[in-house]
Amino acid sequence: MTQNTERLQALKSDKKFVNKAFWAYNWSIPMNFTRERMLGCSMVSMLARVADEIYPEDVEKQKELCRNHEVFFNTQQGLGAVIYGIVLGMEVERAHDDTITNELIQSIKQALAGPLAGLGDSLIQALITPILISIAIGLSTEGSILGALFLFAAYTVINAILCLTLFKTGYKYGIIGAETLVSSNMKERVIPAFEALGITVIGGVLAGIMNVKTGLVASFGQTSINIQTDVLDAFFPKILTLVICFIVYYLVKEKKWSATKIMLWMIPVAIIGYMTTILA
Amino acid sequence: MQITILQAILLGLFCFLVSTGMFPLGWLSMNIMSKPLIHCLIIGMIMGDMKNAMIIGCVIQAAYIGQMSIGGVATLPKINIALWFALPLTLVSGGDAAECLTIALAFAAVQNILDTVGNLVKVGFLHRQDALIEKGKIKQAWWFPAAGHIWTMVSCLVIVPVFCLAGSAVISSIVSALPPQINAITSTFTGLLPAIGFMILMVTLIHSPFQWIYFLFGFVLAAALGWDTISITVVGCVIAYLIFQFTPDKKMAAAGVEEDDD
């Protein structure tokens, strides 16, 4: 065990390890972005890439590491670099200390994802990028290639500096935070607190992203009642979204259905639902 | 002047490379490569008409300056693939930006369907990554999801060269032949998908049924009150801090018990 702890301590200041993980993060982001898990896949990919350095020779632990992150995760990819760094740091710490639980890492990941998405989208997509684009258009409007080249170069350099700094900072503070937690006597109080935060934020993000509606309209002679707006929304907003979520939760937890099976069942449900106007 | 076969193939190839988001520098260049001006830069190089490509590109880019991707959903109609046949056709016919945009936007409905099918394909590869991890093939699992771009490859390498060589008349007849329900059904299906990712996450996090109340709280703040994510996070922090404050410190409680015994 001591040998393992020494190795993991060395990993905490290993620049090659952090660089390898950074490039894994960089290449994994465009690989596979789906509505089901969004950036969740890239988190798994990054961890899969460095798994054998965190848990050398231990395939079962590597599997568990990756499996833990096969969940929904979305943020702005640039500012989000700090989350990837923090997760990496905490996973390295978790490798030699059980105090850091997977639930804690997931909660912190989700709690940070929302605000960084909002901040990142406002800062990078809505501010920095339009400014660079305006400059570029000014340069290229008569047909010159300069504007386009400037746009590519300026954006890539700014993005690179931002992401690399954030990733490394995230890693450093992920480790510091995890070590502080491990050595303190506040663990039993901090962990439930973080979990509550994470779960609350997830509830909010889900409600923002999903909106399952019904198109059913009940007609009685002259009058018609729109089931969605007149009945369901008045009762509880987005209640259908909640119902779908609880059904899926039950299928995953009790019936142990795989994600693929649920998705394949959703296809006929969507088709028949739409054709019968039960789903809109 | 016509688009040559070589140019059509190069256009298809670069459309694919750029559309994956992985060319040339992965995430570092991903967002900027998706901007119309950069598409026009490469198209201009292939067509050998950089000046007009840039002039038209600037007009289109100005129209698309507000294009953002929020939660993976674009705010303006996506013309990323359509530009790769719309601009070349406009360059050879000597048209202007308006003509280019018209051709590109006409394709937007088809683009939607392509994107949804692409999402399905990618989800398949995503689940295959899970399976690889279960088998212990961790090294392969790292890069495997990239293979999901096979749909991007097929659609770019087929659509772009074919439309470039066929011309704008063919494009409009194909677009008008599509039944309107397909778009709606694919939207409904896509709207259900996030439930899977989220609920798998909840299975990990929830170990007591009472924790669902936090989920419902966040849900209500967003659904009933319309709060944004940052505000919900702030309230979540308040709850977290209260829990932290009111959870008894077990070590101090144990020390207190020991003192009482004296």
Chai-1 contact restraints between the chains, C-beta under 6 A:
chainA,res_idxA,chainB,res_idxB,connection_type,confidence,min_distance_angstrom,max_distance_angstrom,comment,restraint_id
A,N26,B,G26,contact,1.0,0.0,6.0,A-B,restraint_1
A,N26,B,W27,contact,1.0,0.0,6.0,A-B,restraint_2
A,N26,B,L28,contact,1.0,0.0,6.0,A-B,restraint_3
A,W27,B,G26,contact,1.0,0.0,6.0,A-B,restraint_4
A,I29,B,W27,contact,1.0,0.0,6.0,A-B,restraint_5
A,P30,B,G21,contact,1.0,0.0,6.0,A-B,restraint_6
A,P30,B,M22,contact,1.0,0.0,6.0,A-B,restraint_7
A,P30,B,M30,contact,1.0,0.0,6.0,A-B,restraint_8
A,M31,B,P145,contact,1.0,0.0,6.0,A-B,restraint_9
A,M31,B,A146,contact,1.0,0.0,6.0,A-B,restraint_10
A,N32,B,K122,contact,1.0,0.0,6.0,A-B,restraint_11
A,N32,B,L126,contact,1.0,0.0,6.0,A-B,restraint_12
A,N32,B,P145,contact,1.0,0.0,6.0,A-B,restraint_13
A,N32,B,G148,contact,1.0,0.0,6.0,A-B,restraint_14
A,T34,B,N119,contact,1.0,0.0,6.0,A-B,restraint_15
A,T34,B,K122,contact,1.0,0.0,6.0,A-B,restraint_16
A,T34,B,V123,contact,1.0,0.0,6.0,A-B,restraint_17
A,T34,B,L126,contact,1.0,0.0,6.0,A-B,restraint_18
A,R35,B,N119,contact,1.0,0.0,6.0,A-B,restraint_19
A,R35,B,T190,contact,1.0,0.0,6.0,A-B,restraint_20
A,R35,B,L193,contact,1.0,0.0,6.0,A-B,restraint_21
A,R35,B,P194,contact,1.0,0.0,6.0,A-B,restraint_22
A,E36,B,V123,contact,1.0,0.0,6.0,A-B,restraint_23
A,E36,B,L193,contact,1.0,0.0,6.0,A-B,restraint_24
A,E36,B,I196,contact,1.0,0.0,6.0,A-B,restraint_25
A,E36,B,G197,contact,1.0,0.0,6.0,A-B,restraint_26
A,R37,B,G197,contact,1.0,0.0,6.0,A-B,restraint_27
A,M38,B,G72,contact,1.0,0.0,6.0,A-B,restraint_28
A,C41,B,L126,contact,1.0,0.0,6.0,A-B,restraint_29
A,C41,B,P145,contact,1.0,0.0,6.0,A-B,restraint_30
A,S45,B,W142,contact,1.0,0.0,6.0,A-B,restraint_31
A,A48,B,I138,contact,1.0,0.0,6.0,A-B,restraint_32
A,A48,B,A141,contact,1.0,0.0,6.0,A-B,restraint_33
A,A48,B,W142,contact,1.0,0.0,6.0,A-B,restraint_34
A,R49,B,W142,contact,1.0,0.0,6.0,A-B,restraint_35
A,A51,B,I138,contact,1.0,0.0,6.0,A-B,restraint_36
A,V59,B,G136,contact,1.0,0.0,6.0,A-B,restraint_37
A,Q62,B,I138,contact,1.0,0.0,6.0,A-B,restraint_38
A,K63,B,I133,contact,1.0,0.0,6.0,A-B,restraint_39
A,C66,B,I133,contact,1.0,0.0,6.0,A-B,restraint_40
A,E70,B,D130,contact,1.0,0.0,6.0,A-B,restraint_41
A,V71,B,I200,contact,1.0,0.0,6.0,A-B,restraint_42
A,V71,B,L201,contact,1.0,0.0,6.0,A-B,restraint_43
A,F72,B,G197,contact,1.0,0.0,6.0,A-B,restraint_44
A,F72,B,F198,contact,1.0,0.0,6.0,A-B,restraint_45
A,F72,B,L201,contact,1.0,0.0,6.0,A-B,restraint_46
A,Q77,B,W27,contact,1.0,0.0,6.0,A-B,restraint_47
A,E103,B,L205,contact,1.0,0.0,6.0,A-B,restraint_48
A,Q106,B,T204,contact,1.0,0.0,6.0,A-B,restraint_49
A,Q106,B,L205,contact,1.0,0.0,6.0,A-B,restraint_50
A,G114,B,T229,contact,1.0,0.0,6.0,A-B,restraint_51
A,G114,B,T233,contact,1.0,0.0,6.0,A-B,restraint_52
A,P115,B,I230,contact,1.0,0.0,6.0,A-B,restraint_53
A,P115,B,T233,contact,1.0,0.0,6.0,A-B,restraint_54
A,G118,B,T229,contact,1.0,0.0,6.0,A-B,restraint_55
A,G118,B,I230,contact,1.0,0.0,6.0,A-B,restraint_56
A,Q125,B,M68,contact,1.0,0.0,6.0,A-B,restraint_57
A,P130,B,I65,contact,1.0,0.0,6.0,A-B,restraint_58
A,I133,B,I65,contact,1.0,0.0,6.0,A-B,restraint_59
A,I137,B,C58,contact,1.0,0.0,6.0,A-B,restraint_60
A,I137,B,Q61,contact,1.0,0.0,6.0,A-B,restraint_61
A,I137,B,A62,contact,1.0,0.0,6.0,A-B,restraint_62
A,S140,B,M54,contact,1.0,0.0,6.0,A-B,restraint_63
A,S140,B,C58,contact,1.0,0.0,6.0,A-B,restraint_64
A,T141,B,C58,contact,1.0,0.0,6.0,A-B,restraint_65
A,G143,B,K51,contact,1.0,0.0,6.0,A-B,restraint_66
A,G143,B,M54,contact,1.0,0.0,6.0,A-B,restraint_67
A,G143,B,I55,contact,1.0,0.0,6.0,A-B,restraint_68
A,I145,B,M50,contact,1.0,0.0,6.0,A-B,restraint_69
A,A148,B,L37,contact,1.0,0.0,6.0,A-B,restraint_70
A,A148,B,I38,contact,1.0,0.0,6.0,A-B,restraint_71
A,A148,B,L41,contact,1.0,0.0,6.0,A-B,restraint_72
A,F152,B,I32,contact,1.0,0.0,6.0,A-B,restraint_73
A,F152,B,I38,contact,1.0,0.0,6.0,A-B,restraint_74
A,Y155,B,I32,contact,1.0,0.0,6.0,A-B,restraint_75
A,T156,B,L28,contact,1.0,0.0,6.0,A-B,restraint_76
A,T156,B,S29,contact,1.0,0.0,6.0,A-B,restraint_77
A,N159,B,L28,contact,1.0,0.0,6.0,A-B,restraint_78
A,A160,B,L28,contact,1.0,0.0,6.0,A-B,restraint_79
A,N185,B,K251,contact,1.0,0.0,6.0,A-B,restraint_80
A,E188,B,K250,contact,1.0,0.0,6.0,A-B,restraint_81
A,R189,B,F244,contact,1.0,0.0,6.0,A-B,restraint_82
A,R189,B,T247,contact,1.0,0.0,6.0,A-B,restraint_83
A,P192,B,I243,contact,1.0,0.0,6.0,A-B,restraint_84
A,A193,B,A240,contact,1.0,0.0,6.0,A-B,restraint_85
A,A193,B,I243,contact,1.0,0.0,6.0,A-B,restraint_86
A,A193,B,F244,contact,1.0,0.0,6.0,A-B,restraint_87
A,A196,B,Y214,contact,1.0,0.0,6.0,A-B,restraint_88
A,A196,B,I239,contact,1.0,0.0,6.0,A-B,restraint_89
A,A196,B,A240,contact,1.0,0.0,6.0,A-B,restraint_90
A,A196,B,I243,contact,1.0,0.0,6.0,A-B,restraint_91
A,L197,B,G236,contact,1.0,0.0,6.0,A-B,restraint_92
A,L197,B,A240,contact,1.0,0.0,6.0,A-B,restraint_93
A,I199,B,L205,contact,1.0,0.0,6.0,A-B,restraint_94
A,I199,B,Q211,contact,1.0,0.0,6.0,A-B,restraint_95
A,I199,B,Y214,contact,1.0,0.0,6.0,A-B,restraint_96
A,I199,B,F215,contact,1.0,0.0,6.0,A-B,restraint_97
A,T200,B,Y214,contact,1.0,0.0,6.0,A-B,restraint_98
A,T200,B,F217,contact,1.0,0.0,6.0,A-B,restraint_99
A,T200,B,G218,contact,1.0,0.0,6.0,A-B,restraint_100
A,T200,B,G236,contact,1.0,0.0,6.0,A-B,restraint_101
A,V201,B,G218,contact,1.0,0.0,6.0,A-B,restraint_102
A,V201,B,I232,contact,1.0,0.0,6.0,A-B,restraint_103
A,V201,B,T233,contact,1.0,0.0,6.0,A-B,restraint_104
A,V201,B,G236,contact,1.0,0.0,6.0,A-B,restraint_105
A,G203,B,F215,contact,1.0,0.0,6.0,A-B,restraint_106
A,G203,B,G218,contact,1.0,0.0,6.0,A-B,restraint_107
A,G203,B,F219,contact,1.0,0.0,6.0,A-B,restraint_108
A,G204,B,G218,contact,1.0,0.0,6.0,A-B,restraint_109
A,G204,B,L221,contact,1.0,0.0,6.0,A-B,restraint_110
A,G204,B,A222,contact,1.0,0.0,6.0,A-B,restraint_111
A,G204,B,T229,contact,1.0,0.0,6.0,A-B,restraint_112
A,G204,B,I232,contact,1.0,0.0,6.0,A-B,restraint_113
A,V205,B,T229,contact,1.0,0.0,6.0,A-B,restraint_114
A,L206,B,F198,contact,1.0,0.0,6.0,A-B,restraint_115
A,A207,B,F219,contact,1.0,0.0,6.0,A-B,restraint_116
A,A207,B,A222,contact,1.0,0.0,6.0,A-B,restraint_117
A,A207,B,A223,contact,1.0,0.0,6.0,A-B,restraint_118
A,G208,B,A222,contact,1.0,0.0,6.0,A-B,restraint_119
A,I209,B,G71,contact,1.0,0.0,6.0,A-B,restraint_120
A,I209,B,P194,contact,1.0,0.0,6.0,A-B,restraint_121
A,M210,B,P194,contact,1.0,0.0,6.0,A-B,restraint_122
A,P237,B,A223,contact,1.0,0.0,6.0,A-B,restraint_123
A,P237,B,A224,contact,1.0,0.0,6.0,A-B,restraint_124
A,K238,B,A223,contact,1.0,0.0,6.0,A-B,restraint_125
A,I244,B,A195,contact,1.0,0.0,6.0,A-B,restraint_126
A,C245,B,A195,contact,1.0,0.0,6.0,A-B,restraint_127
A,V248,B,A195,contact,1.0,0.0,6.0,A-B,restraint_128
A,V248,B,M199,contact,1.0,0.0,6.0,A-B,restraint_129
A,Y249,B,M199,contact,1.0,0.0,6.0,A-B,restraint_130
A,Y249,B,M202,contact,1.0,0.0,6.0,A-B,restraint_131
A,V252,B,M199,contact,1.0,0.0,6.0,A-B,restraint_132
A,V252,B,I200,contact,1.0,0.0,6.0,A-B,restraint_133
A,V252,B,V203,contact,1.0,0.0,6.0,A-B,restraint_134
A,K253,B,V203,contact,1.0,0.0,6.0,A-B,restraint_135
A,A259,B,H127,contact,1.0,0.0,6.0,A-B,restraint_136
A,A259,B,I196,contact,1.0,0.0,6.0,A-B,restraint_137
A,T260,B,H127,contact,1.0,0.0,6.0,A-B,restraint_138
A,I262,B,I196,contact,1.0,0.0,6.0,A-B,restraint_139
A,M263,B,V123,contact,1.0,0.0,6.0,A-B,restraint_140
A,M266,B,L192,contact,1.0,0.0,6.0,A-B,restraint_141
A,A270,B,I185,contact,1.0,0.0,6.0,A-B,restraint_142
A,A270,B,T188,contact,1.0,0.0,6.0,A-B,restraint_143
A,A270,B,F189,contact,1.0,0.0,6.0,A-B,restraint_144
A,I271,B,I185,contact,1.0,0.0,6.0,A-B,restraint_145
A,Y274,B,I185,contact,1.0,0.0,6.0,A-B,restraint_146
A,Y274,B,T188,contact,1.0,0.0,6.0,A-B,restraint_147
A,L279,B,T188,contact,1.0,0.0,6.0,A-B,restraint_148
